[in-house]
Amino acid sequence: MSANGRVVVLGGTGFVGRHVCAALESRGTEVAVVARRPPDHEVVGPFLALDLARRPARESAERLDALAPFAVVNSTGSIWGNTDAQMWEAAAAPTLRLLDILALMETRPRLVHLGSVLEYGRMRVGTASDVAAPAHPTSAYGRAKLAATRAVLERIGAGELEGMVLRIANLAGPRSPDVSLLGRVAGQLWAAAGRPAAVELDPLLAHRDYVDVRDVADAVVAAVDSKVSGEIVDIGSGQSTSVRTLVDMLIERSGLPASVRERSDAGIQHSTEEWSLVNTAPAEHLLGWRSRRSLAEAVDGFWLEFVERQGPRDEHHPLNETENHPR
C-alpha cells in the first residue's frame, strides 16, 4: 500500500477509467482496477474481474474489502456502443448494485461517482448548467445516469456513505472510442488511405462543452482528495464549441484531404440537445480544479494516439508524408 492509500477504479479499463488510473498513479496513489472482463492492455496495480450487476452483493463486498480502498471511483456506465434499450443495464444498474455493495463493506470508502451533463436535458442556448435547476433528460442515457446520480445522493444524504458526483461534459482526447464523433471521423480519414475522404456524419448543428479527458482525470483526483460530500459538481471547459469546428480541427490536424457530408442517417446519436455549457465556478471553488488543456490539445492528443493505435504502416502510406503537417 502506498503512502497515499489505495483507490479502486470501477470501469478502470474504459476510456475515462484508464485516464483516471494514470492520473492517480502519477501522484503516487496505488490503484486497483475493477472491470467486468480482463483488459487487452497493461493496467496499473492489481486487476479484479468483477461484474457488479451479476455477482451477489455480499461476495462483491468481500472482494472489494480485500482491496482495502479508502476511495472508490465509479466510472462505469459508458454511453459508447450501447443502444437506447441497453442504457439502463449499462448506465444505471451497476451503480445501483454498487450502492448495495458499499453498504455491506466493513469499511466504507469515499465514493466519487461520474455522472453526465446529459442528465440535464435541453439547455437554453447561451446559458450554463445549474445543478439546482430541475433535470429533464431527453435521452435514454441521460435518464439512466440521472437515476444513478439520484441514488448516490440519496445514500449520501441518509448518512450511509460519503462522496460526491462529478457531472462530466462532452469528452475529447487520447483514446476517444471509435464510435465517438472524433473516432468516426478519424476512422473515415484513415480508411480513405490518402484519397480524398468523404466524411459522412449526422448534421453538425449542435454546440457542446468539450473537455479533455485528461483534465477530467485530474478533476477526479481532486474529488478523491476532497472532503466535500453530497454535492454535484459539473466538470467541463466552460466554453461551448460547434461540433463542426471539432470535426474541422481534426481534419486539419490530420493533414489529409477530406470533405464533410452531413446526412440524417449517417451515424450514432444518443442525444438531440443543441447546446451544452458547463458552469465551472463550483469546481474551482470546491475542488480547486479547472480545465488546463485547450480543445486543440485534446484533438492533437487524440490524433497522435489514434495513428499510433493503427500499428505499423508501409512506406507508401499517406501519413508518412502528412504526419509532420503543421498543427
Buried (B, 14 or more C-beta within 10 A) or exposed (E): EBEBBBBBBBBBBBBBBBBBBBBBBEEEBBBBBBBBEEBEEEBBBEBBEBEBBEBEBEEBBBBBBEBBBBBBBBBBBBBBEBEEEEBBEBBBBBBBBBBBBBEBBEEBBBBBBBBBBBBBBBBEEEEBBEBEEEBEBBBBBBBBBBBBBBBBBEBBEEEEBBBBBBBBBBBBBBBBBEBBBBBBBBBBBBEBEBEEBEBBBBEBEBBBBBBBBBBBBBBBBBBBBBEBEEBBBBBBBBBBBEBBBBBBBBBBBBBBBBEBEBEEEBBBEBBEBEBBBBBBEBBEEBBEBBBEBEBEBBBBBBBEBBBEEEEEBEEEBBBEEBBEEEE
